[in-house]
Amino acid sequence: MDKVKCGIDVLKEEMDILQGLKLGLITNYTGVDRDLNSTVDILKESSELICLFSPEHGVRGEFQAGAQVPDYIDRKTGVKVYSLYGDNRKPTKEMLKDIDVLVFDIQDVGARYYTYIYTMAYAMESAAELGKRFIVLDRPNPLGGIKLEGNILDTEFSSFVGMYPIPVRYGLTIGELAKLFNTEFNIGCDLKVMELEGWSRDMYFEDTNLEFIAPSPNIPTVDTALLYIGTCLFEGTNVSEGRGTTKPFELIGAPWMDGDKLAYELNSMNMEGVIFRPHYFTPVFSKYKGELCEGIQIHVRDRDAIEAFKIGISIIHNLVSNYEEFKFLEPSSSGGHPFFDLLSGTNKLREAIIADAVDDYLCSCEEELREFEKIRQKYIMY
């Protein structure tokens, strides 16, 4: 089987479309062609690359989750790097004054929580406001392009971990998502997507014959990305989501938890596609750094059967019911929303968990997904 061609591989064969244009590139270390050559280096050698823009984690992946990224000079190319994960989340007029086209090339994970897609959205807004063209170099959705999961975000809870009313798992490539953002949310930039070749919607990332590069330091595998759809919600609680271990978002625990009991009760629910195992771990950073945590590891058995959003909620519901130590984190600012609600895109999920009404909430999500599917169909390119 031939490898799928990503947008950068297609662009390399059509470089004449960039002739005479000054480029700004939004990318990170996942921006590579199918032979793992950096998009930064490719565009530096074959076009007029004026500047780079860095999302969370930095252009080369130098920064941990949540760490502010400063402006700096890329050591390899000498090109100026503007941070889009510091004082500015959106490219400014000054940053864009010397360029004609903004190019975006970052591997997505297919989850609404993921900040890179909002870095893209903000950059699209700037491009629209300043009359710059915007080109997305498309990449596969590592979770495929069929299944949808989760609720639709309520815009009252819009943030950098969930800006628009889309589901948690949206089943679109980043190029398709850009088209949806551009039209449905009235961005209106001059958008072009360099389409994939050889990709089909039923493919997980391994099916592409491309090399998987961890899209961020805490998403090391495709299974991690899949479980992240549900277990990212633990970021809004006082339970470790496994950051600081080799299995982030696959390990869940805390010093006060009974892993044997939790694994037994979750396995008794017969949730499809996964099995739970008691596990001890000691994070080297993040929550409970240096403390022994007891909890579970989630083992993936059947990706197609998994309902990761439901799994995450079910674990949280169990903990709320059984541990007085469990807490949803308080808002970080006075009058702000709890981080769990920002991740959830609503306060109704937290309230449903507390009220023991999870099944009713998940049923309401199914209706929301049916409505979103009608919108999604308009932007499917493959």
Secondary structure by P-SEA (a helix, b strand, c coil): ccccccaaaaaaacccccccccccccccccccccccccaaaaaaacccccbbbbccccccccccccccccccccccccbbbbbcccccccccccccccccbbbbbbbbccccccaaaaaaaaaaaaaaaabbbbbbbcccccccccccbbbbbccccccccccccccccccccaaaaaaaaacccccccccccccccccccccccccccccccccccccccaaaaaacccccccccccccccccccccccccccccccaaaaaaaaaaaccccbbbbbbbbbbcccccccbbbbbbbbbbccccccaaaaaaaaaaaaaaacccccccccccccccccaaaaaaccaaaaaaaaacaaaaaaaaaaaaaaaaaaaaaacccc
